[in-house]
């Protein structure tokens, strides 16, 4: 009986083996080397990792997609011999023109390394389609839409709103083309400012058409322009016209990648990222980790290039801005520069600037910090979507300036003043009595406009700031700029044009800047890239939120809740700049109220 049972086990084992062999024989044979890296991108792409955010659905930390993280994943795949291709899976994903250009160049780098690239999105807008155009295969849903309307910029003017609230913007501007005060003092753009905006959209439109034509040689220039003028096309028409290569629904796309994209392949999900496990909030250890308990970090002696992200409004130091990764402050830049200089493995520094400027005083302080750092280690500047006014000011501390093609650069000028609240106070029955000694002791109070004498004083002070600004530019760019007044006075330039004007040394991506910095740092072999600021802990975020100076008023949040994200972002940035203005009265700020469509 026992022998018969053993015999049956052997027969079943042989049968199972035979069935397995038959299944293997009938299934597509997957090469061990044919592995496709899947990179999922969703939400709004930010410049650098934002750090801790709590996902209440999974009760654990989550991090949104960032440019630097995605760059790291793409570069890793490009140099990973085990990876044969990359699949970019876009889910309700949004990015700017310059970010599309940055990632697109890395897709081109992947293809040059012999790696196939596929990009999928149910629908495409201009910037996501521009990204997909760099790939071997641009894929969209059968019933999706390709929305390719061209380029538009809207300017938000707040004079009417201020008037309804009995508020008055009392502003002074140095630079005919500056335009920074116009959203506060006008209902439409002046001819000089409108000329700057038209220059930007003309350049961006040309870049979009030229990029698509280069990446999709099957499309003629006239076909692309015709598609833009039509505005949109549904999936079948987009494929028939040659704008996309495949039509697949989301539920089938991963199967298509595994079977048809590059032959039978294994899809490597979450490639190049550290998966975050759900957190047990009942555990005291988990809570300590959330609150910033020290974590073990591996120390490496491999040489490195440090990338310091200066993205956001430039503002002075205050308790509420100490740990903010959304504002650029002297304390934050000093802390990150000090860390990069102290680290013997860091051989060079890249300052990644994406800022409309802000406080003139803080811009000069940051320039001093960066200028001193450049004497110790090579310091280059990479410009993102915007490096204007104070953003350009701090950029001049770099040994070399590299801009994306679509960067908004320049805006060398000064704006200052205050928002007068006296009318609003009167409307709501709030009375303010001022006691002062000295003819102009109350010059910067918020209840009355400037007197003619006070306006003359503000103008003189701003002219001094403008002189220092232009001196800093010529100190750095004097060999390439013959006449500063021909490119200053508030003029805006797209990245490619900024090169011809001497404001920028070359057009290139953040990756290009890192490669150049590595050479300047005499790094001959492999190296790491360290991103600053580091991801924030929950404790740092709590400290930031406790700072009243960085709080966006609840009323503003409620008022803008129903607006599209681009309008909300612009209004919050506007609030940040006005808040800095109330503290400083003199700004190096780009025009406020620009909404890119």
C-alpha positions as CSV (number, residue, x, y, z in Angstrom):
1,X,0.0,0.0,0.0
2,X,2.8,2.4,0.9
3,X,4.7,1.5,-2.3
4,X,1.6,2.1,-4.4
5,X,1.2,5.6,-2.8
6,X,4.8,6.5,-3.4
7,X,4.4,5.3,-7.1
8,X,1.3,7.6,-7.5
9,X,3.4,10.6,-6.1
10,X,6.1,9.9,-8.7
11,X,3.6,9.7,-11.5
12,X,2.0,13.0,-10.5
13,X,5.4,14.7,-10.2
14,X,6.3,13.5,-13.7
15,X,3.0,14.7,-15.1
16,X,3.4,18.1,-13.5
17,X,6.9,18.4,-14.9
18,X,5.6,17.5,-18.4
19,X,2.8,20.1,-18.1
20,X,5.3,22.7,-17.0
21,X,7.5,21.9,-20.0
22,X,4.6,22.1,-22.3
23,X,3.6,25.5,-20.9
24,X,7.1,26.8,-21.3
25,X,7.2,25.5,-24.9
26,X,4.0,27.2,-25.9
27,X,4.7,30.5,-24.0
28,X,6.9,33.2,-25.7
29,X,10.5,32.7,-24.8
30,X,11.8,35.7,-22.7
31,X,15.5,36.4,-22.9
32,X,17.2,36.9,-19.5
33,X,18.6,40.1,-20.9
34,X,15.4,41.5,-22.4
35,X,14.2,43.6,-19.5
36,X,12.1,46.8,-19.8
37,X,12.3,49.4,-17.0
38,X,8.9,50.9,-16.2
39,X,8.9,54.4,-14.8
40,X,5.5,55.7,-13.7
41,X,5.0,59.5,-13.6
42,X,1.9,61.1,-12.2
43,X,0.7,64.5,-10.9
44,X,2.7,67.7,-11.3
45,X,6.5,67.2,-11.8
46,X,8.4,69.3,-9.4
47,X,12.1,70.2,-9.6
48,X,13.4,68.2,-6.6
49,X,12.0,65.6,-4.1
50,X,9.7,67.5,-1.7
51,X,10.3,65.0,1.1
52,X,7.8,63.7,3.5
53,X,4.0,63.8,2.8
54,X,1.5,61.6,4.4
55,X,-0.8,59.5,2.3
56,X,-3.8,58.8,4.5
57,X,-5.1,56.1,2.2
58,X,-2.1,53.9,2.8
59,X,-1.1,55.4,6.2
60,X,2.4,55.9,5.1
61,X,4.8,58.4,3.5
62,X,4.6,59.1,-0.2
63,X,6.7,61.2,-2.6
64,X,5.6,62.9,-5.8
65,X,7.5,62.7,-9.1
66,X,10.4,65.1,-9.3
67,X,12.7,66.1,-12.2
68,X,15.9,65.1,-10.4
69,X,14.5,61.7,-9.4
70,X,13.2,60.9,-12.9
71,X,16.6,62.0,-14.4
72,X,18.3,59.6,-12.1
73,X,16.1,56.7,-13.2
74,X,16.6,57.5,-16.9
75,X,20.3,57.8,-16.5
76,X,20.6,54.6,-14.5
77,X,18.6,52.8,-17.2
78,X,20.9,54.2,-19.9
79,X,24.0,52.7,-18.3
80,X,22.4,49.5,-17.0
81,X,23.5,46.6,-19.2
82,X,20.5,44.5,-17.8
83,X,18.0,47.0,-19.2
84,X,17.1,46.9,-22.9
85,X,14.4,49.5,-22.9
86,X,12.3,52.0,-20.9
87,X,8.6,52.4,-20.7
88,X,7.3,55.7,-19.4
89,X,3.8,55.3,-18.0
90,X,2.1,58.7,-17.6
91,X,-0.9,59.0,-15.3
92,X,-2.6,62.4,-15.2
93,X,0.9,63.8,-15.6
94,X,1.8,67.5,-16.1
95,X,5.1,69.1,-16.7
96,X,6.5,72.4,-18.0
97,X,8.1,73.1,-21.4
98,X,11.6,73.2,-19.9
99,X,11.0,69.9,-18.0
100,X,9.8,68.3,-21.2
101,X,13.0,69.5,-22.9
102,X,15.1,68.2,-20.0
103,X,13.6,64.7,-20.0
104,X,13.4,64.6,-23.8
105,X,17.1,65.0,-24.1
106,X,17.6,62.0,-21.7
107,X,15.3,59.9,-23.8
108,X,17.5,60.8,-26.8
109,X,20.5,59.8,-24.7
110,X,18.8,56.4,-24.0
111,X,18.2,55.8,-27.7
112,X,21.8,56.7,-28.5
113,X,22.8,54.0,-26.0
114,X,20.7,51.5,-28.0
115,X,17.8,51.4,-25.6
116,X,14.2,51.4,-27.0
117,X,11.8,53.9,-25.3
118,X,8.0,53.9,-25.3
119,X,5.8,56.5,-23.8
120,X,2.1,56.0,-23.0
121,X,-0.6,58.5,-21.9
122,X,-4.4,58.2,-22.3
123,X,-4.3,61.8,-23.5
124,X,-1.5,64.2,-24.5
125,X,-1.2,67.9,-24.1
126,X,1.6,70.0,-25.7
127,X,4.3,69.3,-23.2
128,X,3.6,65.6,-22.6
129,X,3.4,65.1,-26.3
130,X,6.7,66.9,-26.8
131,X,8.2,64.4,-24.3
132,X,6.6,61.4,-26.2
133,X,7.9,62.7,-29.5
134,X,11.5,61.8,-28.4
135,X,10.6,58.1,-27.9
136,X,10.6,55.2,-30.4
137,X,6.9,54.7,-29.7
138,X,4.4,57.3,-28.7
139,X,1.3,55.5,-27.5
140,X,-2.2,56.8,-26.5
141,X,-5.6,55.4,-25.9
142,X,-7.9,54.6,-28.8
143,X,-10.5,57.1,-27.6
144,X,-8.0,59.6,-26.1
145,X,-7.3,63.1,-27.4
146,X,-4.1,64.8,-28.5
147,X,-4.4,68.4,-27.5
148,X,-1.9,70.4,-29.3
149,X,-3.1,74.1,-29.3
150,X,0.2,75.9,-29.5
151,X,1.5,78.4,-26.9
152,X,-0.4,80.9,-24.8
153,X,0.4,83.1,-21.8
154,X,-2.2,84.8,-19.7
155,X,-1.4,87.8,-17.5
156,X,-3.4,88.3,-14.3
157,X,-4.0,92.0,-13.4
158,X,-5.1,92.8,-9.9
159,X,-5.7,96.5,-10.1
160,X,-9.5,96.0,-10.4
161,X,-9.5,93.5,-7.5
162,X,-7.5,95.8,-5.3
163,X,-9.9,98.7,-6.2
164,X,-12.9,96.7,-5.1
165,X,-11.2,96.2,-1.8
166,X,-10.2,99.8,-1.6
167,X,-6.5,98.8,-1.8
168,X,-3.9,100.8,-3.7
169,X,-0.6,99.6,-5.0
170,X,1.9,102.4,-4.7
171,X,4.8,101.2,-6.9
172,X,8.1,102.4,-8.4
173,X,9.8,100.6,-11.2
174,X,13.4,100.9,-12.5
175,X,13.6,99.6,-16.1
176,X,11.3,100.5,-19.0
177,X,10.6,96.9,-19.9
178,X,10.4,95.5,-16.3
179,X,6.7,95.0,-16.1
180,X,6.8,93.7,-12.6
181,X,4.5,96.4,-11.2
182,X,2.0,96.3,-14.0
183,X,-0.2,93.5,-12.6
184,X,-0.7,95.6,-9.5
185,X,-1.2,99.0,-11.2
186,X,-2.7,98.3,-14.7
187,X,-5.6,96.4,-16.2
188,X,-3.6,95.4,-19.3
189,X,0.0,95.2,-20.4
190,X,1.9,98.2,-21.6
191,X,3.3,98.0,-25.1
192,X,6.8,97.6,-23.8
193,X,5.8,94.7,-21.5
194,X,3.6,93.1,-24.2
195,X,6.6,93.0,-26.5
196,X,8.5,90.9,-24.0
197,X,5.7,88.4,-23.7
198,X,5.3,88.1,-27.4
199,X,9.0,87.4,-27.7
200,X,8.7,84.5,-25.3
201,X,5.7,82.9,-26.9
202,X,7.2,83.3,-30.4
203,X,10.4,81.5,-29.2
204,X,8.5,78.7,-27.4
205,X,6.2,78.1,-30.5
206,X,9.3,77.8,-32.7
207,X,10.9,75.4,-30.3
208,X,7.8,73.2,-30.1
209,X,7.4,73.0,-33.9
210,X,11.1,72.4,-34.5
211,X,11.4,69.7,-31.8
212,X,8.4,67.7,-33.2
213,X,9.7,68.0,-36.7
214,X,13.1,66.7,-35.7
215,X,11.8,63.9,-33.6
216,X,9.1,62.8,-36.0
217,X,10.7,63.2,-39.5
218,X,7.6,61.6,-41.1
219,X,5.8,64.9,-40.3
220,X,6.4,68.0,-42.3
221,X,6.5,71.5,-40.9
222,X,3.2,72.4,-42.5
223,X,1.5,69.2,-41.1
224,X,2.6,70.2,-37.6
225,X,1.5,73.8,-37.9
226,X,-1.9,72.6,-39.4
227,X,-2.3,70.2,-36.4
228,X,-1.6,73.1,-34.0
229,X,-4.1,75.3,-35.7
230,X,-6.7,72.5,-35.6
231,X,-5.9,72.3,-31.8
232,X,-6.8,68.7,-31.1
233,X,-7.3,65.2,-32.7
234,X,-8.7,62.0,-31.4
235,X,-6.6,58.8,-31.1
236,X,-7.3,57.2,-34.5
237,X,-6.7,60.4,-36.4
238,X,-3.5,61.0,-34.5
239,X,-2.2,57.5,-35.5
240,X,-3.3,57.9,-39.1
241,X,-1.6,61.3,-39.3
242,X,1.6,59.9,-37.9
243,X,1.7,61.8,-34.6
244,X,1.5,58.6,-32.5
245,X,2.6,55.1,-33.3
246,X,0.3,52.8,-31.3
247,X,-3.2,52.9,-29.8
248,X,-3.7,50.9,-26.6
249,X,-6.0,51.2,-23.6
250,X,-4.5,51.5,-20.2
251,X,-5.6,48.0,-19.2
252,X,-3.7,46.5,-22.1
253,X,-0.6,48.7,-22.3
254,X,1.7,46.8,-20.0
255,X,0.8,43.5,-21.9
256,X,1.7,45.3,-25.1
257,X,5.0,46.4,-23.7
258,X,5.8,42.9,-22.5
259,X,4.9,41.2,-25.8
260,X,5.1,43.6,-28.7
261,X,7.3,46.6,-27.8
262,X,10.7,44.8,-28.1
263,X,9.6,41.1,-28.3
264,X,8.9,39.0,-25.3
265,X,10.2,40.9,-22.3
266,X,10.1,41.2,-18.5
267,X,8.7,44.5,-17.2
268,X,10.7,45.8,-14.2
269,X,8.2,47.9,-12.2
270,X,9.3,50.8,-9.9
271,X,12.7,50.8,-11.6
272,X,15.3,52.9,-9.9
273,X,13.1,53.8,-6.9
274,X,13.0,52.7,-3.3
275,X,9.5,51.3,-2.7
276,X,7.9,52.8,0.5
277,X,6.1,50.3,2.7
278,X,2.9,51.2,4.5
279,X,3.6,52.4,8.0
280,X,2.1,50.9,11.2
281,X,1.2,54.1,13.0
282,X,0.5,52.0,16.2
283,X,4.2,51.5,16.5
284,X,6.2,54.1,18.5
285,X,9.3,53.3,16.3
286,X,7.3,54.1,13.2
287,X,6.2,57.4,14.7
288,X,9.8,58.2,15.7
289,X,10.9,57.6,12.1
290,X,8.1,59.9,10.8
291,X,9.3,62.6,13.2
292,X,12.8,62.5,11.9
293,X,14.6,59.9,13.9
294,X,18.1,59.5,12.6
295,X,18.4,57.0,9.8
296,X,21.5,55.0,8.8
297,X,22.9,56.4,5.6
298,X,25.7,54.8,3.6
299,X,28.8,56.9,3.3
300,X,30.5,56.6,-0.1
301,X,34.0,57.8,-1.1
302,X,33.0,57.9,-4.8
303,X,33.4,61.4,-6.2
304,X,30.2,63.5,-6.5
305,X,28.6,66.5,-8.1
306,X,26.3,68.4,-5.8
307,X,23.1,69.9,-7.3
308,X,21.6,72.7,-5.2
309,X,18.1,73.6,-6.2
310,X,17.2,77.2,-5.8
311,X,13.5,77.1,-6.8
312,X,10.9,79.4,-5.5
313,X,10.6,83.1,-4.4
314,X,13.7,84.6,-2.9
315,X,13.0,85.8,0.6
316,X,14.9,86.9,3.7
317,X,15.5,84.6,6.6
318,X,12.8,84.2,9.3
319,X,11.8,81.4,11.7
320,X,9.0,80.4,9.3
321,X,11.3,79.9,6.3
322,X,14.2,77.9,7.9
323,X,13.1,74.5,6.5
324,X,11.0,75.6,3.6
325,X,11.9,73.8,0.3
326,X,9.5,76.1,-1.6
327,X,11.3,79.4,-0.8
328,X,14.9,80.4,-1.5
329,X,16.5,81.9,1.5
330,X,20.1,82.8,2.5
331,X,20.0,80.4,5.4
332,X,18.9,77.5,3.2
333,X,21.5,78.2,0.5
334,X,24.2,78.7,3.1
335,X,23.3,75.4,4.8
336,X,23.4,73.5,1.5
337,X,26.5,75.1,0.2
338,X,28.3,74.4,3.5
339,X,27.3,70.8,3.3
340,X,28.6,70.5,-0.3
341,X,31.9,72.2,0.6
342,X,32.4,70.2,3.7
343,X,31.9,66.9,1.8
344,X,35.3,66.0,0.4
345,X,33.7,63.7,-2.2
346,X,31.9,66.7,-3.8
347,X,34.2,68.0,-6.5
348,X,31.9,70.5,-8.1
349,X,28.5,72.2,-7.6
350,X,25.6,72.9,-9.9
351,X,23.1,75.6,-8.8
352,X,19.7,74.7,-10.4
353,X,17.8,78.0,-10.6
354,X,14.0,78.2,-11.1
355,X,13.0,81.5,-9.5
356,X,11.2,84.7,-10.4
357,X,13.4,86.5,-7.8
358,X,12.2,88.3,-4.8
359,X,14.0,90.2,-2.0
360,X,16.9,92.4,-3.3
361,X,18.7,92.1,0.0
362,X,18.4,88.3,0.1
363,X,19.5,88.0,-3.5
364,X,22.7,89.9,-2.7
365,X,23.4,87.8,0.4
366,X,22.9,84.6,-1.6
367,X,25.2,85.9,-4.3
368,X,27.9,86.5,-1.7
369,X,27.5,82.9,-0.4
370,X,27.7,81.4,-3.9
371,X,30.6,83.6,-5.0
372,X,32.6,82.6,-2.0
373,X,31.8,78.9,-2.7
374,X,33.0,79.3,-6.3
375,X,36.5,80.1,-5.1
376,X,36.7,76.7,-3.3
377,X,35.0,74.4,-5.8
378,X,33.8,74.8,-9.4
379,X,30.3,76.3,-9.4
380,X,28.1,76.2,-12.5
381,X,24.5,77.4,-13.0
382,X,21.7,75.4,-14.7
383,X,18.5,77.4,-15.4
384,X,15.1,75.8,-15.4
385,X,11.8,77.4,-16.3
386,X,12.6,80.8,-15.0
387,X,15.8,82.6,-13.8
388,X,14.6,86.1,-13.8
389,X,15.4,89.3,-11.8
390,X,16.7,88.0,-8.5
391,X,16.9,84.5,-10.0
392,X,19.2,85.8,-12.6
393,X,21.1,87.9,-10.0
394,X,22.2,84.8,-8.0
395,X,23.0,83.0,-11.3
396,X,25.8,85.5,-12.1
397,X,27.8,83.9,-9.2
398,X,28.4,80.9,-11.4
399,X,31.5,80.2,-13.4
400,X,29.3,79.2,-16.4
401,X,25.6,79.6,-17.0
402,X,23.6,77.0,-18.9
403,X,19.9,77.5,-19.7
404,X,17.2,75.3,-21.1
405,X,15.9,76.5,-24.5
406,X,12.6,77.6,-23.0
407,X,14.0,79.3,-19.9
408,X,12.8,82.8,-19.1
409,X,16.0,84.7,-18.3
410,X,17.0,88.3,-17.6
411,X,14.5,90.8,-16.2
412,X,17.4,92.9,-14.9
413,X,15.6,95.7,-13.1
414,X,14.1,96.7,-9.8
415,X,10.6,97.2,-8.5
416,X,9.5,98.5,-5.1
417,X,6.7,100.1,-3.2
418,X,3.8,99.0,-1.0
419,X,0.2,98.0,-1.0
420,X,-1.8,100.8,0.8
421,X,-4.5,99.3,3.1
422,X,-6.0,102.6,4.3
423,X,-9.1,102.4,2.0
424,X,-9.9,98.9,3.0
425,X,-9.5,99.8,6.7
426,X,-12.0,102.7,6.2
427,X,-14.5,100.4,4.4
428,X,-14.6,97.9,7.2
429,X,-14.6,100.4,10.0
430,X,-11.0,99.8,11.2
431,X,-9.3,103.1,12.3
432,X,-5.5,103.4,12.6
433,X,-3.9,106.4,14.3
434,X,-0.2,107.0,13.6
435,X,2.2,108.7,16.1
436,X,5.6,109.6,14.7
437,X,8.5,111.9,15.1
438,X,10.5,112.8,12.0
439,X,9.2,114.0,8.6
440,X,9.3,110.5,7.0
441,X,9.2,108.2,10.0
442,X,5.9,106.6,8.8
443,X,7.0,106.4,5.2
444,X,6.6,102.6,5.0
445,X,3.3,102.4,6.9
446,X,0.5,100.6,5.0
447,X,-2.2,103.1,5.5
448,X,-1.1,106.0,3.3
449,X,0.6,106.4,-0.1
450,X,4.1,107.8,-0.5
451,X,4.5,111.6,-0.6
452,X,6.4,113.0,-3.6
453,X,9.5,113.3,-1.3
454,X,9.2,109.7,-0.2
455,X,8.7,108.5,-3.7
456,X,11.9,110.3,-4.7
457,X,13.8,108.6,-1.8
458,X,12.4,105.2,-2.9
459,X,13.5,105.8,-6.5
460,X,17.0,106.8,-5.4
461,X,17.3,103.7,-3.2
462,X,16.1,101.5,-6.1
463,X,18.6,103.1,-8.6
464,X,21.4,102.1,-6.2
465,X,20.0,98.6,-6.2
466,X,19.8,98.6,-10.0
467,X,23.4,99.8,-10.2
468,X,24.6,97.0,-7.9
469,X,22.6,94.5,-10.0
470,X,24.1,95.6,-13.3
471,X,27.6,95.7,-11.6
472,X,27.2,92.1,-10.6
473,X,26.1,91.1,-14.1
474,X,29.1,92.9,-15.7
475,X,31.5,91.4,-13.1
476,X,30.4,88.0,-14.3
477,X,29.4,88.6,-17.9
478,X,31.5,91.6,-18.9
479,X,33.5,89.8,-21.5
480,X,30.2,88.8,-23.3
481,X,28.1,91.9,-22.8
482,X,29.3,95.1,-24.4
483,X,26.5,97.4,-23.3
484,X,24.5,96.3,-20.3
485,X,21.7,98.8,-21.0
486,X,20.8,97.0,-24.2
487,X,19.9,93.8,-22.4
488,X,18.9,95.2,-19.0
489,X,16.0,97.6,-18.0
490,X,13.8,94.6,-17.3
491,X,14.0,92.8,-20.7
492,X,13.0,89.1,-20.8
493,X,14.7,86.6,-23.1
494,X,14.1,82.9,-23.8
495,X,17.1,80.7,-23.1
496,X,18.3,80.4,-26.7
497,X,18.2,84.1,-27.3
498,X,19.8,84.8,-23.9
499,X,22.9,83.1,-25.3
500,X,23.2,85.5,-28.2
501,X,22.8,88.4,-25.8
502,X,25.6,87.2,-23.5
503,X,23.4,86.6,-20.5
504,X,24.0,82.8,-20.8
505,X,26.9,80.8,-22.0
506,X,25.1,77.9,-23.8
507,X,21.8,76.1,-24.1
508,X,21.7,72.7,-22.3
509,X,20.0,70.6,-19.8
510,X,20.6,69.9,-16.1
511,X,22.3,66.7,-17.2
512,X,24.6,68.6,-19.5
513,X,25.5,71.0,-16.7
514,X,26.3,68.1,-14.4
515,X,28.6,66.5,-17.0
516,X,30.4,69.8,-17.5
517,X,30.7,70.3,-13.7
518,X,32.2,66.8,-13.4
519,X,34.9,67.7,-15.9
520,X,35.6,71.0,-14.2
521,X,35.9,69.1,-10.9
522,X,38.5,66.8,-12.6
523,X,36.3,63.7,-12.1
524,X,37.6,61.1,-14.6
525,X,35.5,58.0,-13.8
526,X,32.1,57.2,-12.4
527,X,30.5,59.7,-9.9
528,X,27.4,60.3,-7.9
529,X,25.0,63.2,-8.0
530,X,23.8,64.6,-4.6
531,X,20.6,66.6,-4.6
532,X,20.0,69.5,-2.2
533,X,17.8,70.2,-0.4
534,X,17.5,66.8,1.1
535,X,14.0,65.3,1.5
536,X,12.3,66.7,4.6
537,X,11.2,64.8,7.6
538,X,7.8,65.2,9.2
539,X,9.4,67.2,12.0
540,X,10.9,69.7,9.6
541,X,7.6,70.1,7.8
542,X,5.8,70.7,11.1
543,X,8.4,73.3,12.0
544,X,7.9,75.0,8.6
545,X,4.1,75.0,9.0
546,X,4.3,76.6,12.4
547,X,6.1,79.6,10.9
548,X,3.4,82.2,10.3
549,X,5.6,84.0,7.7
550,X,5.1,81.1,5.2
551,X,1.4,80.5,5.8
552,X,-0.8,81.2,2.8
553,X,-4.0,82.7,4.3
554,X,-6.9,80.3,4.5
555,X,-9.1,82.9,2.8
556,X,-6.8,82.9,-0.3
557,X,-6.8,79.1,-0.3
558,X,-10.6,79.0,-0.2
559,X,-10.9,81.7,-2.9
560,X,-8.6,79.8,-5.3
561,X,-9.7,76.3,-4.5
562,X,-12.0,76.0,-7.6
563,X,-9.5,77.6,-10.0
564,X,-7.2,75.5,-12.3
565,X,-3.8,74.7,-10.8
566,X,-1.9,77.2,-13.0
567,X,-4.0,80.1,-11.7
568,X,-3.7,78.8,-8.1
569,X,0.0,78.6,-8.4
570,X,0.3,82.0,-9.9
571,X,-1.9,83.6,-7.2
572,X,0.1,81.9,-4.4
573,X,3.4,83.1,-5.9
574,X,1.9,86.6,-6.2
575,X,1.0,86.4,-2.5
576,X,4.5,85.4,-1.6
577,X,6.0,88.3,-3.6
578,X,3.6,90.8,-2.1
579,X,4.5,89.4,1.3
580,X,8.2,89.9,0.6
581,X,7.4,93.4,-0.7
582,X,5.7,94.4,2.6
583,X,8.8,93.3,4.4
584,X,11.5,94.7,2.1
585,X,9.9,97.4,-0.1
586,X,12.5,96.8,-2.8
587,X,12.4,93.7,-5.0
588,X,14.4,92.0,-7.7
589,X,11.3,90.3,-9.1
590,X,10.1,89.2,-12.5
591,X,6.6,90.3,-13.6
592,X,4.0,88.8,-11.3
593,X,0.8,87.2,-12.6
594,X,2.1,85.2,-15.6
595,X,0.0,82.1,-16.2
596,X,1.5,79.7,-18.8
597,X,-1.2,77.7,-20.6
